[in-house]
Amino acid sequence: MDLNKAEQLVSSKAEDLGRIVGSSDGQKVKSIMEQDADKLKQAVQSGDMGALRQTFDTLMQTQEGARLIGEIQRMMKK
């Protein structure tokens, strides 16, 4: 997916994404990610895909993370 298509998709799903992020699962995932905020920021800045993948793999092992990703995947198929 190119950048323009990704921007259009995010724009069209902004309300749904806001609802998901504001959900109890979204808030739990946010809390988990905030614990590693500095590590995530450095990984994004340096392009360290291994560190990003590890963070998301760990997140997906939580019930909240798995439900959140599942909900986002369902939303994207609509």
Contacts in CASP RR format, 6 or more apart in sequence:
PFRMAT RR
TARGET T0000
AUTHOR 0000-0000-0000
METHOD contacts of the structure
MODEL  1
MDLNKAEQLVSSKAEDLGRIVGSSDGQKVKSIMEQDADKLKQAVQSGDMG
ALRQTFDTLMQTQEGARLIGEIQRMMKK
1 9 0 8 1.000
9 76 0 8 1.000
10 17 0 8 1.000
13 75 0 8 1.000
13 76 0 8 1.000
16 75 0 8 1.000
17 72 0 8 1.000
17 75 0 8 1.000
20 26 0 8 1.000
20 68 0 8 1.000
20 71 0 8 1.000
20 72 0 8 1.000
20 75 0 8 1.000
21 30 0 8 1.000
23 68 0 8 1.000
23 71 0 8 1.000
24 64 0 8 1.000
25 64 0 8 1.000
25 65 0 8 1.000
25 67 0 8 1.000
25 68 0 8 1.000
25 71 0 8 1.000
26 64 0 8 1.000
26 65 0 8 1.000
26 68 0 8 1.000
28 62 0 8 1.000
28 64 0 8 1.000
28 65 0 8 1.000
29 59 0 8 1.000
29 62 0 8 1.000
29 64 0 8 1.000
29 65 0 8 1.000
29 68 0 8 1.000
32 59 0 8 1.000
32 62 0 8 1.000
32 64 0 8 1.000
32 65 0 8 1.000
33 40 0 8 1.000
33 55 0 8 1.000
33 59 0 8 1.000
36 55 0 8 1.000
39 51 0 8 1.000
39 55 0 8 1.000
40 51 0 8 1.000
40 52 0 8 1.000
40 55 0 8 1.000
42 48 0 8 1.000
42 51 0 8 1.000
43 49 0 8 1.000
43 50 0 8 1.000
43 51 0 8 1.000
43 52 0 8 1.000
43 55 0 8 1.000
44 52 0 8 1.000
59 65 0 8 1.000
60 66 0 8 1.000
60 69 0 8 1.000
END
